[in-house]
């Protein structure tokens, strides 16, 4: 289960992907969440480890979204 900040960052990445046809930069994630760059990097590491994104710390702004919603959580507005 993801923490609140991990879920928030995942939603931001998903919304950027859907609405802007790109993923946000680390700096944009910092602005949207109010977190430090180091804090966002830690969150991205967790999302990578949990296989929600593909991401490499050496290229921090290159984020590939694999799954936009947290697994195991019922979303009544989403089709099954």
N, C-alpha and C positions, 0 to 999 in steps of 0.2 A: 504494500500500500504506500502510495506516495504521500509526502508531507504537503502541507498547504503551499509552500513556496515552489516545490517541485511541480505540483499540479498547476499552479499559476503560470509558471514558465512554459510548461507544456501547452497550455491553452493559448498563450501568446504566440508561440511558435506555430501552432495549428491555425490560428486566426490570420497571422501574417501570410502563411502559405496559401490559404484559401482566398483571402482578400487582395493581397498585394502580389501574389504569384512569386514570392521569394521568402526566405527565412530572415528573421531579424538579426542584426549584428549584436555582439556582446554589449556594446555601448547602448544600443536601443533597449536591450533587456534590462540594463542597469537603470535607465531612465524610467521605463514602464513599471519596474518593481520597487525602485528606491533602494536597491541593494548595491553593494560594492562589486567591483569587477571580480575580486577574489571569491566573493559569495556566489556570484553567478557561475563562475567556472566550476565551483564545487557542485552546484545544482546540475550543470550540464554533464559532469562526470557521473552523477547518479543516474540521470536519464539515459546516458550511454550504457552504463552497466546493466540497467533494467531493460535495455533494448527498445527504448522508445525513439531514440535518435541514433544516427551515426555521427560521430564527432571526434575530432582530433585536437588536442590541446595546442599542437604546433600550428594549426590553422583554425583559430578560435571562431572566426566569423563564417566558416563553412559548416553549416548544420544541415543534415539531411533528416527530415522527418520520416519516421517509419510507422508510427502509430500516434494519432492525435488525441485519443481519449484514454484515460486510465482503465486498465483491465480489471474485470471483476466488479465493476460498479455499474448498477442499473441506471441507465439514462432513458427515462420514459419518452423523450422526444426523438430518440434515435431508433431507426429500424433495426431489427435483429438480424 
